[in-house]
Amino acid sequence: MASKARAPEEVRIDLPTDEDWIVVKRSLTWGESRDAEVRLYAVQGGRMTLNPSQIGATLVAAYLLDWSIQDSEGRTIPVRRQPAEVIEAALRSLDRDKGNEVIEAVTKHDNEVLLELEAQKKTRDIALTH
């Protein structure tokens, strides 16, 4: 039986402006996915509520491994091997356009991964029925 654990793979994505790039995980583990989902919520009045400010940021924090994005002094903003909170803070420090660019690139990547996984599942299901 094949292992269901995933070895970490890196994918470089070129951003559409400024020759910037990001490096993301090829896919998330179950735990990474769950951690991102949990960070979308805040406890208010004893209830879990969706925190709109986290939409996009949690997905970026789950996937992002590195980037070329620099601060106003020309230094690359450090994100490699940083906890989710640090990556989310780095994302929030970007100007609006660059932040949206990163979120859009990661969201597109995540959607492609999910579509690929769904296609693999359908292929497996068809093979099992024959």
RODO-2510 file (C-alpha; in nm, 4 decimals, decimal comma):
residues 130
     n   res          X          Y          Z
     1     m     0,0000     0,0000     0,0000
     2     a     0,1342     0,3472    -0,0913
     3     s     0,2054     0,5981     0,1819
     4     k    -0,0427     0,8833     0,2201
     5     a     0,2167     1,1103     0,3838
     6     r     0,3356     1,3832     0,1517
     7     a     0,6976     1,4805     0,1104
     8     p     0,7373     1,8574     0,1049
     9     e     0,7849     1,9929    -0,2458
    10     e     0,8495     2,3536    -0,3421
    11     v     0,6930     2,5450    -0,6298
    12     r     0,8143     2,8858    -0,7451
    13     i     0,5487     3,1267    -0,8695
    14     d     0,6467     3,4427    -1,0529
    15     l     0,4283     3,7361    -0,9565
    16     p     0,2951     3,9531    -1,2403
    17     t     0,4689     4,2773    -1,1377
    18     d     0,8127     4,3935    -1,0254
    19     e     0,9835     4,0603    -1,1104
    20     d     0,8929     3,9357    -0,7626
    21     w     0,8406     3,5668    -0,6914
    22     i     0,7143     3,3464    -0,4130
    23     v     0,8018     2,9885    -0,3224
    24     v     0,5150     2,7808    -0,1879
    25     k     0,4558     2,4255    -0,0774
    26     r     0,3295     2,2058    -0,3579
    27     s     0,0412     2,1013    -0,1328
    28     l    -0,0590     2,1186     0,2308
    29     t    -0,0769     1,8351     0,4763
    30     w    -0,4045     1,7722     0,6560
    31     g    -0,2640     1,9424     0,9668
    32     e    -0,1439     2,2502     0,7770
    33     s    -0,4832     2,2830     0,6140
    34     r    -0,6640     2,2507     0,9473
    35     d    -0,4325     2,5015     1,1166
    36     a    -0,5089     2,7554     0,8418
    37     e    -0,8826     2,6978     0,8846
    38     v    -0,8605     2,7446     1,2625
    39     r    -0,6728     3,0754     1,2237
    40     l    -0,9672     3,2064     1,0191
    41     y    -1,1762     3,2255     1,3336
    42     a    -1,1685     3,4283     1,6533
    43     v    -1,3450     3,3662     1,9828
    44     q    -1,5876     3,6472     2,0627
    45     g    -1,8306     3,6248     2,3501
    46     g    -1,7576     3,2552     2,3900
    47     r    -1,8399     3,1844     2,0233
    48     m    -1,6216     3,1152     1,7243
    49     t    -1,6730     3,3799     1,4565
    50     l    -1,5128     3,4260     1,1177
    51     n    -1,2388     3,6893     1,1302
    52     p    -1,2592     3,8620     0,7890
    53     s    -0,9125     4,0149     0,8291
    54     q    -0,7658     3,6633     0,8176
    55     i    -0,9208     3,5655     0,4825
    56     g    -0,6347     3,5031     0,2422
    57     a    -0,3671     3,5625     0,5058
    58     t    -0,4060     3,2198     0,6649
    59     l    -0,3771     3,0455     0,3296
    60     v    -0,0627     3,2429     0,2461
    61     a     0,0867     3,1607     0,5867
    62     a     0,0149     2,7903     0,5333
    63     y     0,1711     2,7718     0,1859
    64     l     0,4445     3,0370     0,1772
    65     l     0,8053     2,9213     0,2114
    66     d     0,9950     3,2207     0,0759
    67     w     0,9672     3,5300    -0,1426
    68     s     1,1734     3,8014    -0,3065
    69     i     0,9645     4,0902    -0,1732
    70     q     1,1699     4,3680    -0,0181
    71     d     1,1020     4,6355     0,2411
    72     s     1,1393     5,0101     0,1744
    73     e     1,5146     4,9840     0,2382
    74     g     1,5686     4,7127    -0,0223
    75     r     1,6039     4,4202     0,2198
    76     t     1,4106     4,1008     0,1569
    77     i     1,1359     4,0690     0,4179
    78     p     1,2196     3,7451     0,6033
    79     v     0,9522     3,4740     0,5895
    80     r     1,1489     3,1491     0,5493
    81     r     1,1010     2,9125     0,8448
    82     q     0,8840     3,1651     1,0247
    83     p     0,5658     3,0819     1,2165
    84     a     0,2297     3,1656     1,0625
    85     e     0,1878     3,4769     1,2759
    86     v     0,5145     3,6256     1,1451
    87     i     0,4245     3,5474     0,7835
    88     e     0,0795     3,7011     0,8292
    89     a     0,2388     4,0151     0,9806
    90     a     0,4835     4,0356     0,6872
    91     l     0,1929     4,0064     0,4436
    92     r     0,0070     4,2831     0,6269
    93     s     0,3123     4,5102     0,5953
    94     l     0,2945     4,5040     0,2140
    95     d     0,1210     4,7711     0,0139
    96     r    -0,2327     4,6847    -0,0923
    97     d    -0,1488     4,5839    -0,4508
    98     k     0,1446     4,3596    -0,3575
    99     g    -0,0494     4,1974    -0,0723
   100     n    -0,3400     4,1232    -0,3059
   101     e    -0,0978     3,9898    -0,5670
   102     v     0,0487     3,7400    -0,3183
   103     i    -0,2951     3,6319    -0,1924
   104     e    -0,4244     3,5876    -0,5487
   105     a    -0,1198     3,3794    -0,6510
   106     v    -0,1483     3,1511    -0,3471
   107     t    -0,5262     3,1183    -0,3831
   108     k    -0,4868     3,0255    -0,7516
   109     h    -0,2213     2,7687    -0,6600
   110     d    -0,4444     2,6221    -0,3873
   111     n    -0,7390     2,5972    -0,6290
   112     e    -0,5200     2,4164    -0,8835
   113     v    -0,4019     2,1719    -0,6157
   114     l    -0,7602     2,1045    -0,5046
   115     l    -0,8730     2,0465    -0,8650
   116     e    -0,5829     1,8058    -0,9199
   117     l    -0,6660     1,6139    -0,6014
   118     e    -1,0320     1,5933    -0,7040
   119     a    -0,9334     1,4611    -1,0486
   120     q    -0,7097     1,1985    -0,8865
   121     k    -0,9944     1,0953    -0,6584
   122     k    -1,2334     1,0564    -0,9530
   123     t    -0,9753     0,8479    -1,1386
   124     r    -0,9321     0,6257    -0,8315
   125     d    -1,3093     0,5934    -0,7876
   126     i    -1,3527     0,4906    -1,1518
   127     a    -1,0719     0,2353    -1,1211
   128     l    -1,2332     0,0887    -0,8106
   129     t    -1,5702     0,0450    -0,9801
   130     h    -1,4256    -0,1492    -1,2732
***
